[in-house]
Amino acid sequence: VKVTQSTADHSHPQLIKNLHKGDYFGEKALISDDVRSANVIADEYDVECLVIDRETFNQTVGTYEELQTYLEGYVANLARADEKRHAKRRSFCGQSTKEVSLEMIQLKEKVAQFPSSPFQNLEVVTTLGVGGFGRVELVKVKNENVAFAMKCIKKKHVVDTKQQEHIYSEKKILEQICSPFIVKLYRTFKDSKYVYMLLEACLGGELWSLLRDRGCFDEPTTKFCVGCVTEALDYLHHIGIVYRDLKPENLILDAEGYIKLVDFGFAKKIGSGQKTWTFCGTPEYVAPEVILSKGHDFSVDFWSLGILVYELLTGSPPFSGADQMTTYNLILKGIEKLDFPRTITRRPEDLIRRLCRQNPTERLGNLRNGINDIKKHRLVT
């Protein structure tokens, strides 16, 4: 389905966006009598469109005024609950390693008793996602209320794409990680067709999906996201791991709404003061020194954090071309050449510019006070 709109600048209606299965339009008609100026056109013959009129909506869900009153009360309750959660998280982080370790050890002991075939003790609840690598299933222990996410990776796909080293590295790194801001790996299995990773079930969904649905985040939401990611990076760098693939697609939310890092295929353990030369990452998030093959270290994660802040606030990364080479050329021109949109206020702009310095030694997070400089920045504190 395509959405077009007539404008004074063009003789023909211009394409605004495309709608797909599960998308919706016309929701403003439920609360006002304004005439819509867009055209919604079915591009294919077998399109099905479900419709709800205002009268049915009011009877089923409630009027706009009733919803507004309800939401005001809901938000007030949410704010109070949020304060309690923050207090809990602060005390939790103070002794995070002990408490997370205890929970992790208990679950690891449980799944360690499972036989080599995971599905003898686990049953599939639903499919959480599907990709070229395989799929992710929500599974639970039979006759128990204990759930996990099961990442099912096709062996053939791993071999065809020459990802054996990345899969092994991801497994090895996740096995040694214990942080409330990083998804936990409890056990791995394998059979003739698949490699299985039994992971923590984070049922809040992907940050990328939330960003896509909203278009962009406000500053308080972005601040919260950056705070969670900074804690994850602080932990990883402390144990000598550079992440190298930060982006909204690799951030998921747990049941309480906290963000966790996933997908460690590009992560690598390096020593203090050492560099690595592997060219990897997502083009829009790659740091200049990676493009130029100068060798890189933990500071590439700070560059990516700056790009993430920009994308969360605008809905798209600052450097994006028609192809990878164009994107890389834009990155090499630097953040200094970029005109920031008015939607980005002074505080986030300052953080982005300081994180995205061309010279890695000048980046915030890579200075004398380390990552604490990011934690103390006005956007994050």
Secondary structure, 3 states (H helix, E strand, C coil): CEEEECCCCCCCCEEEEECCCCCCCCHHHHCCCCCCCEEEECCCCCCCCCCCCHHHHHHHCCCHHHHHHHHHHHHHHHHHHHHHHHHHHHHHHHCHHHHHHHHHHHHHHHHHCCCCCHHHCEEEEEEEEEECCEEEEEEEECCCCCEEEEEEEEHHHHHHCCCHHHHHHHHHHHHHCCCCCECCEEEEEECCCEEEEEEECCCCEEHHHHHHHHCCCCHHHHHHHHHHHHHHHHHHHHCCEECCCCCHHHEEECCCCCEEECCCCCCEECCCCCCECCCCCCHHHCCHHHHCCCCECCHHHHHHHHHHHHHHHHCCCCCCCCCHHHHHHHHHHCHHHCCCCCCCCHHHHHHHHHHCCCCHHHCCCCCCCCCHHHHCCCCCC
